[in-house]
Structure formats: structure tokens, C-alpha cells
């Protein structure tokens, strides 16, 4: 056999295990890392979709909660796992697109992780305390401009999506409001209800009960369309700020060196699970909109969101720990 023939034979032999493994995948349980504690939106998404994926592939999908550092620790664990498709994560915008610009993290999102699919989006809602004399966006902006530096906005922590959402609001509206960070959404909502702070952006499901009870006043929704669970609340675009699109999102990622054929199989399984009417209905109850796209589109989506929030961080002069 010629040298070229031997090289071609070796090449095709190398292809055989990869192709076979992709065809047989999955042949054992898959670990699904959730970078947050049980009970939150990220965990609910993973368990609902994971259960359907398990039914489709007839293998257990084991949810592994790895909370810490706003989702960074669990995302890093996924990046450092064996790239065989048997460990994936459903991570949020914070860990994938914001934290790398805010702090030192041990992974590069686009180099150390393989995007599988964008799973779900959830809009952020701008709400105010009931003692704030503003019923809509124009009145809130006018109030802030009349009292520069007097109004406060709460967030679930420095560098969180609610924090940067309000920083983008400040830049867009050209207003001066003061950031008051909290350790999580719950204490931020408590002080907002207690009228110790005046406003916040938070995931719609987190504050929907207070909106329905009339204990917080909605101003605008950061989504591209009105929410079925709050149909009377205008979007930020309808309120005159088309550039103030604020959506949290959750996506499935695998370790970067995972073979493309395995990533494609994971994508197929996940998107089929998301297309199930029962899955859609369960997550719609949480105010979530399921997406499902290609790995290539999700990569471009992540890259655009990284660029968006890096610019907000720079333009707003947000202090980072990088």
C-alpha cells in the first residue's frame, strides 16, 4: 500500500469510532448541571426539559445543582467536564455573557464551551414602589430628571442582570438614579415593598405575584412582545425606548471539545423536548418562552449578548473585579 493509501486508511479508521459513538449516543445517563440552587427558574427549566429528554432517549437525565458565584461555579464545572456529551449545563445570561466582563472567571464562554441551543427567554419587568408618583415610563423619567441622584434602584447584586438593566435604563433615558445592590432578588423585592428603594428590573415570574396583588406597580416590560401573563403592561419599545430590550435567557452548553456530531445529537434531543406541548405549557406558566435553535445561531446570540453587556459595563463605568 502506498503512503497515501495508508494515510487514507488511518483517516477513515479514526472516523469510525466518532461516527459510531454519535449513532449510539446516549448509551448511559447524562448529567445536567444547573448552576443555581433547586427551586429557581434555571432549576425548573432543567427539570422539565430534562424529564422529557430522558423519555425521548430512554436514559436518565440527572440534574446536578452546582450553585455559587451567580452561576459561574456550575458553568465552570461544565467547561471542565469530559467532552463526551454526558455532561451538559443549562446556564443563564449572567454566567455566559455578563460575568466574564465583570469578574475573573476560569473559563472563556466561546472558547471553553460548545453552545448546544438557546433554551428559553424571560423578560425583565421594570416596576416601582407604590409610593412613587409615576404611572408610566415618561412620568418615571420626568420624575428622575427632576430629582437627579434622589431615586434608588435595587438589584439582586453587583453585575447581575437587574443591575445592568438599570444601568442601561440610566444611559438610555439620560437619568441619574442610585444603585442599591442586594444579595439576591428576595431581599430586593422586600425593600421595594417596604418603599426603601423606588424601582427595579427583575425577571417577570419573580415579581408577577406582587404585580397581580397591586403591591408593586409595573412600568414596562423589557421583552420584544407583551407577556401573556401581564398583557396590560406595555413593552419598553411601546413606552418609547426601543433600545431598552432586557431579557434574561437560559441555554444549554457542553464542554468545548465535544464532537460536533454529539453536539448535534444533543441539540436534536433538546429541541424535540422543547417542542412538546406539555413542556411548553409548564414553562409558560413560569413566564418563560421556549426557543430552540441551532448551535451556530446560539453561538452568534451569545457573542452578541457578550458585546452588548460589555459596552454597557464600559459606558456606565461599572466597577469590575477583573
C-alpha positions in Angstrom: 0.0 0.0 0.0 1.3 3.5 -0.8 1.9 6.1 1.8 -1.1 8.0 0.7 -3.2 4.8 0.9 -2.0 4.1 4.4 -2.8 7.7 5.5 -6.3 7.5 3.9 -7.0 4.2 5.7 -5.8 5.6 9.0 -8.1 8.6 8.5 -11.2 6.5 7.9 -10.4 4.3 10.8 -10.3 7.4 13.0 -13.7 8.4 11.7 -15.4 5.1 12.6 -15.4 5.4 16.4 -16.7 9.0 16.3 -19.5 8.1 13.9 -20.4 5.0 15.9 -20.4 6.9 19.2 -22.6 9.6 17.7 -25.1 7.0 16.4 -25.2 5.2 19.8 -25.3 8.3 21.9 -26.6 8.4 24.6 -25.9 4.9 25.9 -25.7 5.9 29.6 -27.1 8.6 31.9 -26.5 12.3 31.1 -25.5 14.7 33.9 -27.3 18.1 33.5 -25.6 20.8 35.6 -27.8 23.6 37.0 -25.6 26.4 38.3 -28.2 27.5 40.8 -30.0 26.0 43.8 -33.1 23.9 43.4 -36.4 25.7 43.0 -35.4 28.7 40.9 -36.2 29.3 37.2 -33.0 27.7 36.0 -33.7 24.6 38.0 -37.3 24.4 36.9 -36.3 24.6 33.2 -33.7 21.9 33.6 -36.0 19.5 35.4 -39.0 19.9 33.0 -36.9 19.7 29.8 -34.6 17.0 31.3 -37.5 14.8 32.1 -38.8 14.9 28.6 -35.3 14.4 27.2 -35.0 11.3 29.4 -38.2 10.0 28.0 -37.0 10.5 24.4 -33.6 8.8 24.8 -34.7 6.3 27.4 -31.7 7.2 29.6 -31.8 9.0 32.9 -31.0 12.8 32.9 -29.5 13.5 36.3 -29.9 17.1 37.4 -26.8 18.3 39.3 -27.2 21.6 41.2 -23.9 23.3 41.4 -24.7 26.7 42.9 -22.3 29.6 43.6 -21.0 32.9 42.3 -24.1 33.7 40.3 -23.9 30.6 38.2 -20.2 30.8 37.5 -19.1 27.8 39.5 -21.5 25.4 37.8 -20.8 26.8 34.4 -17.0 26.3 35.1 -17.7 22.7 36.2 -19.4 22.1 32.8 -16.5 23.6 30.9 -14.0 21.3 32.7 -16.0 18.1 32.3 -15.2 15.3 29.9 -16.2 16.4 26.3 -18.2 13.3 25.6 -21.7 14.6 25.7 -22.5 13.0 29.0 -22.2 16.3 30.9 -24.1 19.4 29.8 -25.3 22.5 31.6 -28.3 24.9 31.3 -26.7 28.2 32.2 -28.0 31.8 32.3 -27.1 35.1 30.6 -25.3 36.1 33.8 -22.7 33.3 33.7 -22.3 33.1 30.0 -22.5 36.7 28.8 -22.1 39.1 31.8 -19.8 37.6 34.4 -16.8 37.2 32.0 -16.8 41.1 31.6 -17.4 41.7 35.3 -15.1 39.4 37.1 -12.3 36.9 36.8 -13.8 33.6 35.7 -11.9 30.4 34.9 -13.5 29.9 31.5 -13.9 31.7 28.2 -17.5 31.2 27.2 -16.9 31.0 23.4 -13.6 29.0 23.7 -14.3 26.6 26.6 -17.9 25.8 26.0 -19.8 24.4 23.0 -23.2 26.1 22.5 -26.0 23.5 22.0 -29.2 25.5 22.0 -30.9 28.6 23.3 -33.5 27.1 25.6 -35.7 29.9 27.0 -36.0 33.6 27.4 -37.7 35.6 30.2 -38.3 39.3 30.0 -37.3 41.7 32.8 -40.0 43.9 34.2 -39.4 47.5 35.4 -41.5 48.1 38.5 -41.8 50.8 41.1 -42.9 51.0 44.7 -46.5 52.1 45.1 -45.5 55.4 46.7 -43.6 56.5 43.6 -45.8 59.1 41.8 -45.2 57.7 38.3 -47.7 55.6 36.4 -45.7 55.1 33.2 -42.3 55.4 31.6 -42.5 59.1 30.6 -43.6 60.1 34.1 -40.9 58.0 35.7 -38.2 59.5 33.5 -39.5 63.0 34.2 -39.5 62.3 37.9 -35.9 61.1 37.8 -34.8 64.1 35.8 -36.5 66.5 38.3 -34.6 64.8 41.2 -31.2 63.8 40.0 -29.5 61.4 42.4 -32.5 61.1 44.6 -34.2 57.9 43.4 -32.7 54.5 44.1 -32.9 51.3 42.1 -32.5 47.9 43.7 -30.7 44.9 42.1 -30.0 41.3 43.0 -26.3 42.1 43.2 -23.4 43.9 41.5 -23.1 42.8 37.9 -26.4 40.9 37.9 -28.8 41.3 35.0 -31.1 43.6 37.0 -28.1 45.8 37.9 -27.0 46.2 34.3 -30.6 46.6 33.1 -31.0 49.6 35.3 -27.6 50.9 34.1 -28.8 50.6 30.6 -32.0 52.4 31.6 -29.9 55.2 33.0 -27.9 55.5 29.8 -30.9 55.3 27.5 -33.1 57.8 29.5 -30.1 60.0 30.5 -31.1 60.0 34.1 -29.2 59.8 37.4 -30.5 57.2 39.8 -28.5 55.4 42.5 -27.8 51.6 42.6 -28.6 49.7 45.8 -27.3 46.1 45.5 -28.8 43.2 47.5 -27.8 39.6 47.9 -30.5 38.1 45.7 -33.9 39.1 44.4 -35.9 38.3 47.5 -34.4 41.0 49.8 -34.5 43.5 46.9 -38.2 42.8 46.5 -38.8 43.1 50.3 -37.2 46.5 50.5 -39.1 47.6 47.4 -42.4 46.5 49.0 -41.2 48.4 52.1 -40.6 51.5 50.0 -37.0 51.8 51.0 -36.0 51.8 47.3 -38.0 53.1 44.4 -37.6 50.7 41.4 -36.0 47.6 40.0 -35.8 45.4 36.9 -36.4 41.7 37.7 -37.5 38.5 35.9 -41.2 38.7 35.3 -42.0 35.5 37.1 -40.3 36.8 40.3 -42.5 39.9 40.6 -45.7 38.8 38.9 -47.4 37.9 42.2 -46.8 41.4 43.6 -48.0 43.0 40.3 -51.2 40.9 40.4 -51.7 41.8 44.1 -51.2 45.5 43.4 -48.3 45.8 45.8 -45.8 46.8 43.0 -46.6 49.0 40.0 -45.4 47.8 36.6 -44.0 50.4 34.3 -42.7 48.5 31.2 -41.7 45.0 30.1 -38.2 44.6 28.6 -39.3 41.9 26.2 -39.9 42.2 22.5 -43.6 41.4 22.9 -46.2 41.8 25.7 -46.3 39.0 28.1 -49.5 36.8 28.2 -49.2 36.8 32.0 -49.2 40.6 32.1 -51.0 41.7 28.9 -51.8 45.2 30.0 -48.1 46.2 30.6 -46.5 47.9 27.6 -43.1 46.9 26.3 -40.2 49.3 26.7 -40.4 49.8 22.9 -44.1 50.8 23.2 -43.1 53.1 26.1 -40.7 55.0 23.8 -37.4 53.1 24.4 -36.9 50.6 21.6 -33.2 50.1 22.6 -34.1 49.1 26.2 -34.6 45.4 25.5 -33.9 43.4 28.7 -34.3 39.7 28.6 -32.8 37.0 30.7 -32.1 33.8 28.9 -31.0 30.2 29.5 -29.1 28.0 27.2 -27.6 24.5 27.0 -23.8 24.2 26.7 -21.3 21.4 26.6 -17.5 21.3 27.0 -15.8 22.8 24.0 -14.1 19.7 22.7 -17.4 17.7 22.5 -17.6 16.2 19.0 -19.8 18.2 16.6 -21.9 15.0 15.9 -22.6 14.7 19.6 -23.5 18.4 20.0 -25.9 18.0 17.0 -27.5 15.0 18.7 -27.9 16.9 22.0 -29.4 19.7 20.0 -31.9 17.4 18.3 -32.9 15.8 21.6 -33.3 19.1 23.5 -35.2 20.9 20.7 -37.6 17.9 20.4 -38.2 18.0 24.1 -38.9 21.8 24.0 -41.4 21.3 21.1 -43.6 19.1 23.3 -46.9 20.9 24.1 -46.9 19.8 27.8 -43.3 21.1 28.2 -44.3 24.4 26.6 -47.3 24.8 28.8 -45.5 24.0 32.1 -42.8 26.6 31.4 -45.2 29.2 30.0 -46.8 29.1 33.5 -43.4 30.4 34.8 -43.4 33.3 32.3 -40.8 31.6 30.1 -40.7 31.4 26.3 -39.1 28.4 24.9 -36.8 29.0 21.9 -34.7 26.1 20.5 -32.2 27.0 17.8 -29.1 25.7 16.1 -25.7 25.6 17.9 -24.4 28.1 15.3 -27.2 30.5 15.9 -26.8 30.2 19.7 -23.1 30.9 19.4 -23.9 34.1 17.5 -26.5 35.0 20.0 -24.1 34.6 23.0 -21.4 36.6 21.2 -23.9 39.5 20.6 -25.0 39.5 24.2 -21.4 39.5 25.5 -20.7 42.5 23.3 -23.9 44.3 24.4 -23.3 44.0 28.1 -19.6 44.7 27.9 -20.4 48.0 26.3 -23.0 48.8 29.0 -20.4 48.0 31.7 -17.9 50.3 30.0 -20.2 53.1 29.2 -21.8 53.1 32.6 -18.4 53.0 34.4 -19.5 49.9 36.3 -16.7 48.8 38.7 -15.4 45.3 37.9 -13.1 42.9 39.6 -11.3 41.6 36.5 
